[in-house]
Amino acid sequence: MTHNTTHTTTRGPIPLPRTATHLLITIGALGTIASTFLSWTWTSQFPGDLTVYGYPAGLQIIALTAGALTLLHSLTLYNTPGLHWLNPGKNTTPILLTALSAFTVCWFTAIAIAVDLGGLVNLEPGAYTALITSTLPVIGALALPHPNPGTGIRGYLTKPDQPHPKTTNPITERAIITAATALALTVFTYGIGIDNDASETFIGYLLAVVFAAWGLVHAGLLDRYATISAHHKGFAATLAFIAAAIFPFTQNDDHNANIGVNILIFATVALGLNIVVGLTGLLDLGYVAFLGVGAYAAALVSGSEYSRFSGVHFPFWAAALTGMAASLVFGVLIGAPTLRLRGDYLAIVTLGFGEIFRIAVNNLDGDSGPDITRGPNGITQIPDLNIFGFNLGQPHDLGGFTLGRFANYLFLMLVVTAIVVIVFTRAADSRIGRSWIAIREDETAATAMGINGFRVKLIAFALGASLAGLAGTVMAHVNYSVNPQPYQFAGAAPPNSAFLLAAVVLGGMGTVSGPLLGASVLYLVPEKLQFLQNYELLAFGIALILLMRFRPEGIIANRRRQLEFHETGQLDVPAQTTLADEPAVNKAGA
């Protein structure tokens, strides 16, 4: 007996009877899961060793996870008890996107095997099974009622309406936050643990994460999580830092902890830039120079035998204050004569400052200028920190785990990041923060209302510079040295000014978690995909173009900026942001 499928618009849930279409999705998902227990190729030369029967590995694990998510979404079509939360609106778009996660992973793996090993002959029956079964859910999802009939592919790209979530008790909400944090830690740990030589595995990981996360967005789960975390923002922030502290204990290779340290440094500096760009609306193209000022200032007073002041050895707290003070002074000196400029003129001046700093420290070598920074050679052999008798350069055993040098510095950077987050949120929620937002929205109107625009902008510039200097003091000790090469607008490995600005824009201007996410993505992707090193700017340029076209407010949107970038009615579901992610919006007024 054939059942007619009811077509509705995006307003309200779509009643979906049990049809052959639903069965096709379920069979395809089960087949994808089963295929991961078969051999996909005959040789172990392909990353991950996909030759073993009954033991998924590498890309097979990713395909298995994507297939399991597809199966869960398919079960929601049958009103399976306990799974209503996964797709409460019974929308078809999340099902399609989740099916695409498994589809892209399986097809990419087969193509990669054929290309790397020299032909389709290298595919085993398990790979062909995965190709066929992963295609079935996509076909079935496309056969389901269109989420917005008459709109074509754009209907699948537009997030549908979601039913109003039911009120839950605080204990349940905290349990949801805990589970989501554990899931995020697991996903990040798996990704960062992928070997740098296994670029194929990391690409498959990215494909699965992107489509799965896209599906969660369209299902409304991320919006509901943001709403819940806003009710318990202190608890959510604490869990996030606890998860970051647990990360070193999940790694056997200290190199991964090194990646984590650099991500935190990059993210902390990006968060400081977010004060200038995201909250105040000042386009600063030379911000990385303040990071360099803090790093050089700390290097000069930290006891390096190659320092101009080799006899001076400040403790860490004094070196950190020195780096912050030096960056603060430079921020005021540069900002005082330039912040009366606006727009492109300010951007050009700050770009010039960044280049002047790099050229200056390059020439302070004793030949072209005074011998202070040793020019291109930089200041090397900066000793490791010793805090309260704890030498961060030595491995330590803790609870049966051996924490290496970079794990020690990761804990230190967590403290620094927490300080920067607190400063950012407290400043943004203060009277000066509301003034920053007013300046960003309309400086002329803000000045007419009695706000001293120059003073407010100078405070933002100086505060952002000092936070960058704080991160620079840690970076100098982590890298053992400082040299002029990284402190340029673009071209060097991050952090540089272009990548810092991209992290803020990509993650979401004016938010706390946006720059943290943007910095993590921009640092981790080039680190894992070594073949992109010569094309980093091209790849991220394309990514930013696509982002500006489809989501100009960034991945994690500030509610105010989201409304600015979209016309009325274009947003089907207003993004729910935490109070930390949208500072002072309610206090500043509409």
C-alpha positions in Angstrom: 0.0 0.0 0.0 1.4 3.4 -1.0 1.2 6.3 1.3 1.1 9.9 0.1 3.8 12.1 1.4 2.6 15.4 2.7 4.4 18.5 1.4 4.6 21.5 3.6 6.6 24.7 3.8 9.2 25.3 6.4 6.5 26.5 8.9 5.9 23.6 11.2 6.9 19.9 11.2 6.6 17.7 8.2 4.6 14.5 8.8 6.6 11.6 7.2 5.0 8.2 6.9 7.0 5.0 6.7 7.8 4.6 3.1 10.3 2.8 0.9 12.3 6.1 0.9 12.8 5.8 4.7 13.8 2.2 4.4 16.3 3.1 1.6 18.0 5.6 4.0 18.1 3.0 6.8 19.5 0.2 4.6 22.1 2.6 3.2 23.3 3.7 6.6 23.5 0.1 7.9 25.4 -0.9 4.7 27.9 2.0 5.2 28.5 0.8 8.8 29.0 -2.8 7.7 31.4 -1.8 4.9 33.8 -0.4 7.4 34.4 -3.9 8.7 35.6 -5.0 5.3 38.9 -4.5 3.5 38.9 -1.3 1.4 42.3 -1.9 -0.2 44.8 -4.7 -0.4 48.0 -2.8 0.7 48.8 -1.0 3.9 50.6 1.7 2.0 47.5 3.9 2.1 47.3 5.8 5.4 45.4 4.1 8.1 45.8 0.5 7.0 42.4 -0.2 5.5 43.3 -3.9 4.7 42.0 -5.6 7.9 38.6 -7.3 8.1 36.6 -6.8 11.2 38.7 -3.9 12.5 37.9 -0.4 11.1 40.9 2.0 11.0 41.7 5.4 9.7 39.1 6.7 7.3 36.9 3.7 8.0 36.4 4.9 11.6 35.3 8.3 10.2 32.9 6.6 7.7 31.6 4.4 10.5 30.8 7.4 12.6 29.1 9.3 9.7 27.1 6.2 8.9 26.0 5.8 12.5 24.8 9.5 12.5 22.9 8.8 9.3 21.3 5.8 10.9 20.2 7.8 13.9 18.7 10.5 11.7 16.9 7.8 9.7 15.4 6.4 12.9 13.8 9.8 13.7 11.6 9.3 10.6 10.0 6.3 12.4 9.3 8.3 15.6 11.7 6.1 17.5 11.4 6.8 21.2 14.2 8.8 22.7 15.4 10.3 19.3 12.9 13.1 18.9 15.5 15.6 20.2 17.8 14.9 17.3 15.4 16.3 14.7 12.4 17.7 16.5 11.0 19.5 13.5 11.2 16.4 11.3 13.0 18.5 8.7 14.6 16.8 5.8 17.7 19.0 5.4 19.6 17.6 8.4 19.0 14.1 7.1 20.5 15.0 3.7 23.5 16.8 5.2 24.2 13.9 7.6 23.9 11.4 4.7 26.4 13.6 2.7 28.9 13.3 5.5 29.2 9.6 5.0 28.9 9.9 1.2 31.7 12.4 0.9 34.0 10.4 3.2 33.5 7.1 1.3 33.8 8.5 -2.2 36.8 10.7 -1.2 38.5 7.6 0.3 37.9 5.5 -2.8 39.2 8.3 -5.1 42.2 8.8 -2.9 43.1 5.1 -3.0 42.8 5.0 -6.7 45.0 8.1 -7.2 47.6 7.3 -4.6 48.0 3.7 -5.4 47.5 3.9 -9.2 44.0 2.9 -10.3 40.7 1.4 -9.3 42.3 -2.1 -9.2 43.5 -1.2 -5.7 40.0 -1.1 -4.4 38.7 -4.1 -2.5 35.0 -5.2 -2.2 34.6 -3.2 1.0 35.3 0.0 -0.8 32.8 -0.7 -3.6 30.2 -1.6 -0.9 30.9 1.7 0.8 30.4 3.6 -2.4 27.1 2.0 -3.2 25.6 2.0 0.3 26.7 5.6 1.1 24.9 6.8 -2.0 21.6 5.2 -1.0 20.8 7.6 1.9 21.6 10.6 -0.3 19.1 9.4 -2.9 16.6 8.6 -0.2 17.0 12.0 1.5 16.6 13.8 -1.8 13.3 11.9 -2.4 11.9 13.2 0.9 9.7 16.2 0.8 11.6 19.4 -0.1 12.1 21.6 2.9 10.8 24.6 1.0 9.1 23.6 -2.3 9.8 25.9 -5.2 13.2 27.2 -4.0 15.4 24.5 -5.5 18.8 24.0 -3.9 18.5 27.2 -1.9 15.8 25.6 0.1 18.3 23.0 1.4 20.8 25.8 2.2 18.3 27.8 4.2 17.8 26.8 7.9 14.2 25.8 8.5 12.0 26.8 11.4 12.2 24.8 14.5 9.5 24.1 17.1 10.0 26.0 20.4 12.1 23.8 22.7 10.5 22.5 25.8 11.7 23.8 29.2 14.1 21.5 30.9 15.2 21.4 34.5 18.7 22.8 35.4 20.2 19.4 36.2 19.2 18.1 32.7 20.6 21.3 31.1 23.9 20.9 32.9 24.1 17.2 31.8 23.6 18.3 28.2 26.4 20.9 28.5 28.7 18.2 30.0 27.9 15.7 27.2 28.4 18.3 24.5 31.7 19.4 26.0 32.9 15.8 26.2 31.8 15.2 22.6 33.7 18.4 21.4 36.8 17.2 23.3 36.6 13.8 21.6 36.2 15.2 18.1 39.0 17.7 18.6 41.3 15.1 20.2 40.7 12.7 17.3 41.4 15.3 14.7 44.6 16.7 16.3 45.8 13.1 16.8 45.8 12.3 13.1 49.4 12.0 11.9 50.7 14.8 9.8 51.6 12.4 7.0 48.1 11.1 6.8 46.6 14.1 5.0 44.0 11.9 3.4 42.6 10.9 6.8 42.5 14.5 7.9 40.6 15.6 4.8 38.1 12.9 5.4 37.8 14.0 9.0 37.1 17.6 7.9 34.5 16.5 5.4 32.6 14.5 8.0 32.8 17.3 10.6 31.7 20.0 8.3 28.6 18.1 7.0 27.7 16.7 10.4 28.0 20.1 12.0 26.0 21.7 9.2 23.3 19.1 9.8 23.3 19.9 13.5 22.8 23.6 12.7 19.8 22.8 10.4 18.3 20.5 13.0 18.5 23.4 15.5 20.6 21.5 18.0 23.4 24.1 18.1 20.9 26.9 18.6 19.3 25.0 21.5 22.7 24.3 23.0 23.6 28.0 22.8 20.4 28.9 24.6 21.0 26.3 27.4 24.6 27.4 27.8 23.4 31.0 28.2 21.5 29.9 31.2 24.6 28.4 32.7 27.4 30.4 31.2 29.7 30.1 34.2 29.3 26.3 34.2 29.8 26.0 30.5 33.0 28.1 30.5 34.4 26.1 33.4 33.7 22.8 31.6 35.4 24.2 28.5 38.6 25.0 30.4 38.5 21.6 32.2 38.2 19.9 28.8 41.2 21.8 27.6 43.1 20.9 30.7 42.3 17.2 30.1 43.5 17.3 26.5 47.3 16.7 27.3 46.4 13.6 29.2 44.8 12.1 26.1 47.9 12.5 24.0 50.9 10.2 23.7 52.9 12.6 21.5 54.1 15.9 23.1 54.0 17.4 19.6 50.2 17.5 19.7 50.5 19.4 23.0 52.8 21.8 21.1 50.0 22.3 18.5 47.6 23.0 21.4 49.9 25.6 22.9 50.3 27.4 19.6 46.5 27.3 19.0 46.0 28.9 22.4 48.6 31.6 21.7 47.1 32.3 18.3 43.5 32.3 19.8 44.5 34.6 22.7 46.0 37.2 20.3 43.0 37.0 18.1 40.7 37.6 21.0 42.7 40.7 21.8 42.4 41.9 18.2 38.6 41.2 18.5 38.4 44.1 21.0 39.8 46.5 18.3 38.1 45.0 15.3 35.0 43.2 16.6 33.9 45.6 19.4 35.2 48.9 18.3 35.2 48.5 14.6 38.8 49.6 13.9 40.5 47.8 11.1 44.1 47.1 12.4 46.3 45.4 9.8 49.5 45.5 11.9 48.3 44.0 15.2 50.9 41.2 15.1 53.5 43.9 15.9 52.2 44.2 19.4 52.7 40.4 19.8 56.3 40.9 18.7 56.8 43.8 21.1 55.7 41.7 24.0 57.9 38.7 22.9 61.0 40.8 22.4 60.5 42.7 25.7 60.2 39.4 27.6 63.2 37.9 25.7 65.4 40.8 26.7 64.7 40.4 30.5 64.4 36.6 30.7 68.1 35.7 31.1 69.1 34.7 27.6 72.9 34.9 27.1 72.2 36.5 23.7 70.1 39.3 25.2 71.5 42.8 25.2 70.7 42.7 29.0 72.0 39.1 29.6 72.6 39.8 33.3 68.9 40.5 33.8 66.7 37.6 34.6 63.2 38.5 35.7 60.7 36.0 37.1 57.9 35.1 34.8 55.3 37.5 36.4 57.8 40.4 36.0 58.6 39.4 32.4 54.9 39.2 31.6 54.3 42.6 33.0 57.2 43.9 31.1 55.9 42.5 27.9 52.4 43.9 28.5 53.7 47.3 29.5 55.9 47.6 26.4 53.0 46.6 24.2 50.7 49.0 26.0 53.2 51.9 25.6 53.6 51.2 21.9 49.8 50.9 21.5 49.4 54.4 23.0 52.2 55.9 21.0 50.9 54.5 17.8 47.2 55.0 18.6 47.5 58.6 19.8 48.4 60.2 16.5 46.5 57.8 14.2 43.2 57.0 15.8 41.7 60.3 14.6 41.7 58.6 11.2 38.9 56.3 10.1 38.4 53.4 7.7 40.9 52.8 5.0 43.3 55.5 6.2 43.5 53.9 9.7 44.1 50.5 8.1 47.0 51.8 6.0 48.6 53.5 9.0 48.4 50.3 11.1 49.8 48.3 8.2 52.7 50.7 8.0 53.3 50.3 11.8 53.5 46.6 11.5 56.1 46.8 8.7 58.1 49.5 10.6 58.3 47.2 13.6 59.6 44.2 11.6 62.1 46.3 9.7 63.2 48.1 12.9 63.9 44.8 14.9 65.6 43.5 11.7 68.0 46.4 11.7 68.8 46.7 15.4 71.7 44.3 14.9 74.7 46.5 15.7 75.5 47.3 12.1 72.5 49.1 10.7 71.5 50.3 14.1 72.1 49.8 17.9 72.8 46.2 18.9 69.5 45.4 20.8 67.6 42.6 18.9 70.5 41.0 17.0 68.7 41.6 13.8 67.7 38.5 11.7 69.4 36.2 14.2 67.0 37.2 16.9 67.4 36.5 20.6 67.9 32.7 21.1 68.3 30.3 24.0 65.6 31.9 26.1 65.5 29.7 29.3 62.5 27.7 30.2 60.2 29.2 32.9 60.5 28.1 36.5 57.3 29.0 38.4 57.2 28.2 42.1 60.0 25.7 41.7 58.1 24.0 38.8 60.4 23.8 35.7 58.2 23.9 32.7 61.0 22.6 30.5 61.2 19.3 32.2 58.7 16.4 31.9 56.7 15.5 35.0 54.8 12.5 36.0 51.3 13.1 37.2 48.8 10.3 38.1 50.6 7.8 35.9 50.8 10.3 32.9 54.0 11.9 31.7 53.5 15.5 30.9 56.1 16.8 28.5 57.5 20.4 28.1 54.7 21.5 25.7 52.0 20.1 28.0 53.4 22.2 30.8 53.2 25.3 28.7 49.7 24.4 27.6 48.6 24.6 31.2 50.2 28.0 31.5 48.6 29.2 28.3 45.2 28.0 29.6 45.7 30.4 32.6 46.7 33.2 30.2 43.7 32.5 28.0 41.3 32.5 31.0 42.7 35.9 32.0 42.2 37.3 28.5 38.6 35.9 28.3 37.8 37.4 31.6 39.2 40.8 30.6 37.4 40.7 27.3 34.0 39.8 28.8 34.2 42.2 31.7 35.4 45.1 29.5 32.7 44.4 26.9 30.0 44.3 29.5 31.2 47.5 31.1 30.3 51.1 30.3 33.4 51.4 28.1 32.3 48.3 26.2 29.0 49.8 25.4 30.9 52.9 24.2 33.0 50.6 21.9 29.9 49.1 20.4 28.3 52.6 19.9 31.5 53.8 18.2 31.4 50.7 15.9 27.8 51.2 15.0 28.0 55.0 14.3 30.9 57.1 15.5 29.2 60.3 14.6 26.0 59.5 16.5 28.0 58.2 19.4 30.1 61.5 19.6 26.9 63.5 19.4 25.6 61.6 22.4 28.6 62.7 24.5 31.0 59.7 24.0 34.7 60.8 23.6 35.4 58.8 20.5 39.2 59.3 20.5 39.6 58.4 24.2 37.4 55.3 23.8 39.2 54.1 20.7 42.6 54.7 22.4 41.6 52.6 25.4 40.5 49.7 23.0 43.8 50.0 21.1 45.9 50.0 24.3 44.0 47.1 25.9 44.2 45.0 22.8 47.9 45.7 22.5 48.6 44.7 26.1 46.8 41.4 25.8 48.8 40.6 22.7 52.0 41.4 24.6 51.0 39.0 27.4 50.6 36.2 24.9 54.0 37.2 23.3 55.8 36.7 26.6 54.7 33.0 26.7 55.4 32.5 23.0 59.0 33.7 23.4 59.6 31.0 26.1 57.8 28.3 24.2 59.8 28.8 21.0 63.1 29.4 22.9 63.7 32.4 20.6 62.3 35.4 18.9 63.2 36.7 15.4 61.6 39.2 13.0 60.4 36.7 10.4 56.9 35.9 11.8 55.9 39.5 12.5 54.6 40.5 9.0 51.3 41.1 7.4 51.1 37.8 5.5 53.3 35.0 4.1 54.8 33.6 7.3 53.3 30.8 9.4 50.7 32.0 11.8 50.3 34.1 13.8 50.6 37.0 11.3 48.3 40.0 10.9 46.4 38.5 8.0 45.7 35.2 9.7 44.8 37.0 13.0 42.3 39.1 11.2 41.0 36.1 9.3 40.5 34.2 12.6 38.3 37.0 14.0 36.3 37.4 10.8 35.9 33.6 10.2 35.0 32.8 13.8 32.7 35.8 14.4 33.5 39.4 15.3 32.4 40.6 18.7 32.1 37.2 20.2 34.3 35.3 22.7 34.2 31.8 21.2 34.3 33.0 17.6 38.0 34.0 17.5 38.9 30.9 19.5 37.3 28.7 17.0 38.6 30.6 14.0 42.2 30.5 15.3 41.9 26.8 16.0 40.8 26.1 12.4 43.3 28.4 10.7 46.2 26.9 12.7 45.2 23.2 12.7 44.3 22.9 9.0 47.7 24.0 7.6 49.5 22.0 10.3 47.8 18.8 9.2 47.6 19.5 5.5 51.3 20.1 4.7 50.8 20.1 1.0 48.8 23.3 1.4 51.7 25.3 2.8 52.5 26.9 -0.5 48.8 27.7 -1.2 47.6 28.8 2.3 46.7 32.3 1.3 44.9 31.0 -1.8 42.9 28.4 0.2 41.9 30.8 2.9 41.2 33.5 0.5 38.7 31.3 -1.2 37.3 30.2 2.1 36.8 33.8 3.2 35.1 34.7 -0.1 32.6 31.8 0.4 32.1 32.8 4.0 31.4 36.5 3.1 28.9 35.3 0.5 27.0 32.8 2.6 27.6 33.8 6.3 29.3 37.2 6.5 28.6 37.3 10.3 31.1 34.4 10.9 30.7 30.8 12.1 29.6 31.9 15.6 27.4 34.9 14.9 26.9 37.9 17.2 23.1 38.5 17.1 23.5 42.2 16.4 25.9 41.7 13.5 23.8 38.9 12.1 20.9 41.3 11.8 23.1 43.8 10.1 24.2 41.4 7.4 20.8 39.9 6.6 17.7 41.5 5.4 14.5 41.2 7.4 12.9 37.8 6.9 16.1 36.2 5.5 16.9 34.6 8.8 14.5 31.8 9.5 15.7 31.2 13.0 17.5 33.9 15.0 20.8 32.6 16.2 20.9 32.1 20.0 24.1 33.4 21.5 25.4 33.2 25.0 25.7 36.3 27.1 29.5 36.0 26.8 29.3 35.8 23.0 27.1 38.9 22.7 28.5 41.3 25.3 26.4 44.2 26.4 23.9 44.0 23.6 20.9 44.1 26.0 22.5 46.9 28.0 23.5 48.9 24.9 20.0 48.9 23.5 18.7 48.0 20.1 
